[in-house]
Amino acid sequence: MPAVFLNGNPESGAIWDLLRAELAREDVVSLSPPGFGAPIPDGFGCTMPDYRDWLIAELAELGEPVDLVGHDLGGAFTAVVAMARPDLLRTWASDALGVFDPDYVWHHLAQQWQTPGVGEDSVAELLGGTLEERTEAMAARVTDRPVAARLAAAQGPETSRAILTFYRSAVQPFMADLGQGLSAAAARPGLALVATDDHLGGPQDMHRRSATRAGAQVAPLDGAGHWWMVQDPVRSARVLTSFWAEQADS
C-alpha cells in the first residue's frame, strides 16, 4: 500500500525530496502531473477532467489503495479523485481544500494567468531566463537551493502551456461547483493540511469549511508557508506519519 505524493505548479516531484527523506516507510512514489514535472501526452488537454482521469489511471495501475498526498494543484487533483474514485485510496491528504469553498477567489497570479496577454507575459517572467536565473527565483520561494535547482530544471514551455490552459479552464465558479461534491470524499479518511502562512488557497476558514464538508481531519501547520514540505520536512513527515498510523489502527 504505497504512499503517493503529487506536486503542484510550477514544480516537479523534487518538491517532496526533503520530506521523503524523513519518512520511515520506503513504499513511496512521486507522481508529477503532465506539464508540471512530466511531459504532456499527445491529446492531453490540461483541464481538471484531464488531470482527474490521468491520476485515476496512474493510481489504478498501482493495483492497490494508496495513501495519496497532494500539494497546490496536486492537492486539488487529490481532492477531486477522492470525490470520484475513493476506492483507489486508503487515505488522502491535501493542502488545497480552500479552493473548493464557495467564496474562494483565485489568487493574484492565477487571475493574471486567466487573462489573455497578461497571462502569457506573466508565465514568461515566471519561467523565462536561464536555468541559473530560474534556480535563483525558485530558491527565493522554496528556501532550499538544491531543491530549487531540481525544480527549475523541470520547468519549460510545457509548464507554461499547462499553467495557462488549466487556470483558464478553472475560472470561478468552476472550483466552487466542484466543491459541491466534497461530501463524497468522506468515503475515505482525509486530512486537510493547513499551512497558516500560505494564503494562495484562501483563508484558513475556507480550508476548514471544506474539510468539514469532506469529512477530513484538520492538521494546522502553524507558521508554515506554501512550501511547508521544504520549510519543515521533519514536522511535515511527523504529521503525515501520525495520520497514517491512526488509520492503520482503526
Steps between C-alpha positions, in 0.01 A plus 500: 500500500723783375498866591461711186612864500367741239665837437353824372595807297770588387664198654614142457518204736820651642282717724455192722867394522570636848174370645546156346842476662331535840250218448565158649301328227660404170186440295490858375425614145513853357269580210530820297196622307553553126658840447609524863814290504383248238444517122155584366371202300351551155137596529521592868294812564645622835153557647369367830321204336825413318701507822232309690492224239880490478535460876227235515683299233835533678354386833306215344822372345656466846245231573423578865358787705756769578568778747471799266658833594460806278641853505372812323336391172597145597296556815199601292542195276525284813169628631325457166615136480391446861155614390491296179689177584540451875543128434853576374598652835571381851543862613542839340662827610483841331617853573263650241148440630438873536469541122172305509332745736209692343666830594848418373654755261802394295824663615655790313737295284223260400285794394787625287535158335128500428531829310602478131823684431565577864525126571753441224716782631469370855612143425783633284624697798448209740663231287726692264872557520786260543500196722709693751253788502205266548690324778559826683135597458380165637754512786346828612166322523577154638808604708706192412736548207562132410126438484455825307758387242314174441170683466644754258646225283152354448344830388451580135249583224273213602475651848387830349242321285367303796472809720311709246269221387412373845433834666298629206285187518443549873365855523255523788240374567664188354680397820205597720275280287742208541492560874134409510613138478744513792283280720584204277864526613390400851488141377869480589692662789622843396741756642491873432853637533462868588824699478407812691730735303388373159229723358491378139226250579286742696461583870514228763125506551448397138729201545317404816154534347601284207661248734174472693306440180754234396497331842873566533714562804682834519874517565614861554860565401556812709747745351546298182466647154406370157802269480454351846653167396831675424482752782445240773532145365540345845170635632328429168612138504391465861150631426451263208649201680267557797198525270589179318560317829157603628337343197704180534379467859135573424 
